[in-house]
Amino acid sequence: MAASQLSERAASGFAKAALYDQHRPSYPSDAVQALLEAAGVSGVDAASLIDLAAGTGKFTELLAARDEHYNIIAVEPHKEMREQLERKKLDKVTVVEGLSTAIPAGSECADAVFAAQAFHWFANAESLEEIHRVLKPVGVLGLIWNAEDYNTPLSYPTSSVWATKLRDYAFYLEEASDDREPRFRNDQWRKVFESQVSSTPITAALAGGTNSLFSLPLGEEIVKWQDWLDQEALWNRLRTLSHFAVLEGRRLEVSREVFDEALSDPNVARDAEGRIKVDGVTVLAWTTKIP
């Protein structure tokens, strides 16, 4: 796919924006605080932020609710997602249509740029150049993902047999449908940074300049969490993943059968109300612009 276009599969997979907004989890408060501190905007009144690929605003609304009263530009290319975000009428949030390669904002205008649940879609040099353009000198790019165990990279441990089965099935779906769209669980998003020479703003200045746009190594942190969902709510959450959202007919029926079979194991952890324990992680990463 061209870096300057919204993927057709992504457009289709995220068309049910209301369901996405209803069933996707929010971000743990301690993870959000850690990312804002890493970005240098925690406690900074009226800091200028860009929420890139803001979707329905799961992360945007957390930023807007902060006591810092941030000035936020929420950029989202997907029409249905953008409309869902606009309906929230968040304070000091301007919702605009745009792409990671064409951000409708002035040069050096943002104290920080955030990409929540999205950077893997546009982890390319063209997007980094545009993010670099809109960030102030030594501004920070902050990345955050929520990932249930069944949606993590294969290198991540899972805490249950059922989550492992569903994760394996998700990778099978990709192979069976020849789906090569970039996703967080493919664990390829770092490559665009690693292709640069390892540097920081200080070492770059001492060396008399660098072709690198952002500092390395990346700052990274993982926050673990748990949720409790009944089986139907868990199925609805699973179906917000783009490659499940596009399933229809017999393929959808088979996927539901696989899901129900994985959760039929008597060892699945449930609470007194029968809700299933869902383990997951919030992954944070950040890097500083090299002027």
C-alpha positions in Angstrom: 0.0 0.0 0.0 1.2 3.5 -0.7 2.3 5.4 2.4 0.0 8.3 1.6 -3.2 6.2 1.4 -5.5 4.6 3.9 -5.4 0.9 3.3 -8.6 -0.6 1.8 -8.5 -3.4 4.3 -8.1 -0.9 7.2 -11.0 1.2 5.8 -13.2 -1.8 5.6 -12.1 -3.3 8.9 -12.8 -0.1 10.9 -16.1 0.8 9.2 -18.1 -0.2 12.3 -16.8 2.7 14.3 -19.5 2.7 16.9 -18.8 -1.0 17.8 -15.1 -0.3 17.9 -15.6 2.6 20.3 -18.0 0.5 22.5 -15.9 -2.7 22.8 -12.3 -1.6 22.7 -10.8 -1.0 26.1 -9.5 2.3 27.3 -5.9 2.8 28.5 -4.7 2.2 32.1 -4.2 5.6 33.9 -0.7 4.6 35.1 0.3 3.8 31.5 -1.1 7.1 30.2 0.7 9.0 33.0 4.0 7.3 32.2 3.8 8.2 28.5 2.9 11.8 29.2 5.9 12.0 31.6 8.2 10.5 29.0 6.9 13.0 26.5 7.6 15.9 28.8 4.0 17.2 28.8 2.7 15.9 32.1 1.9 19.0 34.2 2.5 21.4 31.2 -0.5 23.6 31.0 -2.0 24.1 27.5 0.7 22.0 25.8 0.1 21.6 22.1 -0.5 17.9 21.2 -1.3 16.0 18.0 -3.2 12.7 18.4 -2.3 11.0 15.1 -4.8 8.4 13.7 -7.0 9.2 16.6 -9.7 6.8 15.6 -12.9 7.2 17.7 -10.9 9.0 20.3 -10.2 6.4 22.9 -6.9 8.1 23.7 -8.0 11.6 22.8 -10.6 11.7 25.4 -8.1 10.8 28.1 -5.9 13.6 27.0 -8.8 16.0 26.9 -9.9 15.1 30.4 -6.5 16.0 31.9 -6.0 19.0 34.3 -3.4 20.4 31.9 -6.1 21.5 29.5 -4.1 20.5 26.5 -4.7 22.0 23.0 -5.2 18.9 20.9 -5.4 18.3 17.1 -6.9 14.9 16.5 -6.1 13.7 13.0 -8.1 10.8 11.6 -8.4 9.7 7.9 -11.3 7.3 8.4 -14.7 9.0 7.9 -16.8 6.9 10.3 -14.1 6.9 13.0 -13.7 10.7 12.7 -17.5 11.2 12.9 -17.6 9.1 16.0 -14.9 11.2 17.6 -16.6 14.5 16.6 -19.8 13.4 18.3 -17.9 13.4 21.7 -17.4 17.2 21.4 -14.3 17.0 23.5 -13.0 20.3 25.1 -10.1 22.0 23.3 -10.0 19.2 20.7 -10.0 20.0 17.0 -10.8 17.0 14.8 -9.4 17.0 11.3 -9.1 14.7 8.4 -5.5 13.9 7.6 -2.9 11.2 7.1 0.4 10.4 8.8 2.1 11.7 5.6 -0.1 14.8 5.4 -0.8 16.2 8.9 -2.9 19.4 8.7 -0.7 21.4 11.1 2.1 23.9 10.9 5.7 23.1 11.1 7.2 22.9 14.7 3.8 23.4 16.3 3.5 20.4 18.6 5.1 19.7 21.9 4.3 16.0 21.4 2.7 13.7 18.8 0.9 10.6 20.0 -0.2 7.6 18.0 -2.5 5.2 20.0 -3.2 1.8 18.6 -2.0 2.9 15.2 1.7 3.5 14.5 2.1 0.0 13.0 -0.1 1.1 10.1 2.2 3.9 9.1 5.7 2.9 10.4 7.5 4.2 7.4 10.1 6.9 6.6 7.6 9.2 4.9 5.4 9.3 8.0 8.4 9.9 10.3 9.5 12.8 8.2 6.0 14.4 8.5 5.9 13.8 12.3 9.4 15.3 12.5 8.1 18.4 10.6 5.2 19.2 13.0 7.1 18.6 16.2 8.9 21.4 18.0 12.7 21.0 18.4 13.3 18.1 20.8 9.5 17.4 20.9 8.6 13.8 21.5 6.7 11.1 19.6 4.8 8.8 21.9 3.3 5.5 21.0 0.9 3.4 22.9 -0.9 0.1 22.2 -3.4 -2.0 24.2 -3.0 -5.7 23.4 -4.9 -8.6 24.9 -2.8 -11.8 25.1 -4.5 -13.1 22.0 -3.4 -10.1 20.0 0.3 -9.9 21.0 3.4 -10.8 19.0 4.5 -14.4 19.2 7.5 -13.4 21.3 5.2 -12.3 24.1 4.1 -14.8 26.7 0.4 -15.6 27.1 -1.2 -16.4 30.4 -3.8 -18.9 29.2 -4.3 -21.8 26.8 -7.3 -20.2 25.3 -5.5 -16.9 24.5 -2.7 -18.9 22.9 -5.2 -20.7 20.7 -6.9 -17.5 19.6 -3.6 -15.8 18.9 -2.5 -18.8 16.8 -5.8 -18.6 14.9 -5.3 -14.9 14.3 -2.0 -15.6 12.6 -3.6 -18.4 10.7 -6.3 -16.1 9.4 -3.6 -13.8 8.0 -1.9 -16.6 6.2 -5.1 -18.1 4.9 -6.3 -14.8 3.5 -3.0 -13.6 2.2 -3.4 -10.7 4.5 -0.1 -8.8 4.7 -1.3 -5.6 6.4 1.0 -4.4 9.1 -0.3 -5.0 12.6 1.1 -4.6 16.1 1.4 -8.3 16.7 3.7 -8.6 13.7 6.2 -6.7 15.7 7.7 -4.9 12.7 7.0 -1.3 13.7 10.5 -0.7 15.2 12.3 -1.3 12.0 11.7 2.3 10.7 13.6 3.6 13.7 16.3 0.9 13.7 17.2 1.8 10.1 18.6 5.0 11.5 22.0 5.4 13.0 21.7 5.2 16.8 21.8 8.7 18.2 20.3 11.2 20.6 20.0 15.0 20.3 23.1 15.4 22.3 25.3 12.9 20.5 24.0 14.3 17.1 25.0 17.8 18.1 28.5 16.6 19.2 28.9 14.8 15.9 28.0 17.9 13.9 24.7 16.5 12.7 23.0 13.3 11.6 20.6 12.0 9.0 18.5 10.5 11.8 15.1 12.1 12.6 14.5 10.6 16.1 16.7 9.5 18.9 17.6 5.9 19.7 17.3 3.7 21.5 13.6 4.0 22.0 12.2 4.4 25.4 9.9 1.5 26.1 7.7 0.2 29.0 5.1 -2.5 29.4 2.2 -2.2 31.8 0.2 -5.4 32.5 -3.5 -5.4 33.1 -6.6 -7.6 33.5 -10.2 -7.3 32.4 -13.2 -9.5 33.1 -15.7 -10.0 30.2 -18.6 -12.3 29.6 -18.1 -14.5 26.6 -20.3 -12.4 24.2 -18.5 -9.2 25.2 -15.2 -10.9 24.6 -16.3 -12.0 21.1 -17.5 -8.5 20.4 -14.1 -7.2 21.4 -12.3 -9.7 19.3 -14.4 -8.7 16.3 -13.1 -5.1 16.5 -9.8 -6.3 15.3 -9.7 -5.4 11.6 -9.0 -8.9 10.2 -11.9 -10.4 12.2 -14.2 -7.4 11.5 -14.2 -8.2 7.7 -15.2 -11.8 8.1 -18.6 -12.8 6.7 -20.6 -15.9 6.1 -19.0 -19.3 6.7 -15.6 -17.8 7.5 -17.3 -15.8 10.3 -19.1 -18.9 11.6 -15.9 -21.0 11.7 -14.2 -18.2 13.6 -17.0 -18.2 16.2 -16.7 -22.0 16.5 -12.9 -21.7 17.1 -13.6 -19.0 19.7 -16.2 -21.0 21.5 -14.1 -24.2 21.5 -11.1 -22.3 22.9 -13.3 -21.0 25.8 -15.0 -24.3 26.5 -11.9 -25.5 28.5 -13.0 -25.9 32.1 -9.6 -24.4 33.1 -10.6 -21.0 31.7 -10.4 -18.6 34.6 -13.9 -17.1 35.4 -15.2 -15.1 38.3 -18.4 -15.8 40.3 -20.5 -14.2 37.6 -18.9 -16.4 34.9 -16.9 -13.6 33.3 -13.6 -14.6 31.7 -10.3 -13.2 32.9 -8.7 -11.4 30.0 -5.0 -10.6 30.4 -3.3 -8.0 28.4 -0.5 -5.4 28.2 -0.2 -1.8 27.3 3.0 -1.2 25.4 4.6 2.3 25.5 7.4 3.6 23.3 8.8 7.1 22.9 11.5 9.0 21.1 12.8 12.6 20.8 13.0 14.6 17.7 16.5 15.4 16.5 16.4 19.0 15.3 
